[in-house]
Amino acid sequence: MKAKNQQGQAIITLLFFMVISISIITAISLIVLNNLTAGVNIEQGIISYYAAEAGAENALLRLLRDPSYTGENFTVDESDVVINVSGGTITSTATFENSVRKIEVQTVYNNNVLTILSWKEIE
């Protein structure tokens, strides 16, 4: 009779440790998945930021060659870049997967000299 009670206790103890182990493994898996997702989002943001920078630099070169330049759409690697130029303000917007980044450049064009007044990221 005593041996039968001990077998039941062993199964209950085993089940208890299995539930605890599964809970810990699930929690660790969720943490790893969240960190992985955050890393991917950061990488996408960096890629789209540099594509927006490239668009702003492209717009500056085009403005130097043609002061009436108003913008364009193009692709840098896999990022879609939209450039708008209006009243001395260049806005370069790059989209890479779920990330969108914008660069705004304030310029003045006087006597065939293009001067950059400010260069910043905007929301």
C-alpha positions in Angstrom: 0.0 0.0 0.0 2.8 2.3 0.8 4.5 1.8 -2.6 1.3 2.7 -4.5 1.1 6.1 -2.7 4.7 6.8 -3.6 4.1 6.2 -7.3 1.2 8.7 -7.2 3.4 11.3 -5.6 6.2 10.8 -8.1 3.8 11.4 -11.0 2.4 14.5 -9.4 5.9 15.8 -8.7 6.9 15.0 -12.3 3.9 16.9 -13.7 4.6 19.8 -11.4 8.2 20.1 -12.7 7.1 19.7 -16.3 4.5 22.5 -16.0 7.2 24.8 -14.4 9.7 23.9 -17.1 7.2 24.5 -20.0 6.3 27.9 -18.4 10.0 28.9 -18.2 10.7 27.8 -21.8 7.6 29.6 -23.1 8.7 32.8 -21.3 12.2 32.6 -22.6 10.9 32.0 -26.2 8.7 35.0 -26.0 11.6 37.2 -24.8 13.8 36.0 -27.6 11.0 36.6 -30.1 10.4 40.1 -28.9 14.2 40.9 -29.0 14.4 39.5 -32.5 11.4 41.6 -33.7 12.9 44.8 -32.1 16.2 44.1 -33.8 14.5 43.8 -37.2 12.6 47.0 -36.6 15.8 48.9 -35.7 17.6 47.5 -38.8 14.7 48.6 -41.0 14.8 52.1 -39.5 18.5 52.4 -40.1 18.1 51.3 -43.8 15.3 53.7 -44.4 17.2 56.5 -42.6 20.2 56.2 -44.9 18.0 55.9 -48.0 16.3 59.2 -47.0 19.8 60.7 -46.5 20.8 59.5 -50.0 17.6 61.1 -51.4 18.4 64.5 -49.8 22.0 64.3 -51.2 20.6 63.4 -54.6 18.2 66.4 -54.4 21.1 68.8 -53.6 23.1 67.6 -56.5 20.1 68.0 -58.9 19.4 71.5 -57.5 23.0 72.5 -58.2 22.5 71.3 -61.8 19.0 72.6 -62.3 17.6 75.2 -59.8 14.0 74.5 -61.1 14.2 70.8 -59.9 11.0 69.8 -58.0 11.7 66.2 -56.9 11.3 62.7 -58.0 10.7 59.1 -57.0 13.4 56.4 -57.1 14.7 53.3 -55.3 17.8 52.9 -53.2 18.5 49.2 -52.7 15.0 48.1 -51.6 13.9 51.4 -50.2 11.4 53.6 -52.0 12.5 57.3 -51.8 10.2 60.3 -52.6 11.9 63.7 -52.9 9.9 66.9 -52.9 11.5 70.3 -53.4 9.5 73.4 -52.7 10.6 76.9 -51.7 14.1 76.0 -50.8 12.9 73.0 -48.7 13.9 69.5 -49.6 11.9 66.7 -48.1 13.2 63.2 -48.6 11.0 60.3 -47.5 12.3 56.8 -47.6 10.2 53.6 -46.9 11.7 50.2 -46.3 9.2 47.5 -45.4 7.5 48.9 -42.2 9.8 51.8 -41.6 9.4 55.4 -42.8 12.0 58.0 -42.2 12.1 61.7 -43.4 14.9 64.1 -43.9 14.3 67.9 -44.3 16.9 70.2 -45.7 16.5 73.9 -45.8 18.4 75.7 -48.5 18.9 79.1 -50.1 19.9 79.6 -53.7 21.4 83.1 -54.3 23.8 84.2 -57.1 24.3 80.6 -58.3 25.4 79.5 -54.8 23.4 76.8 -53.0 23.6 77.2 -49.2 22.4 74.6 -46.7 20.7 76.3 -43.7 19.6 73.2 -41.8 19.5 69.4 -42.2 17.4 67.4 -39.8 15.2 64.3 -39.5 11.5 65.1 -39.1 8.5 63.0 -38.1 
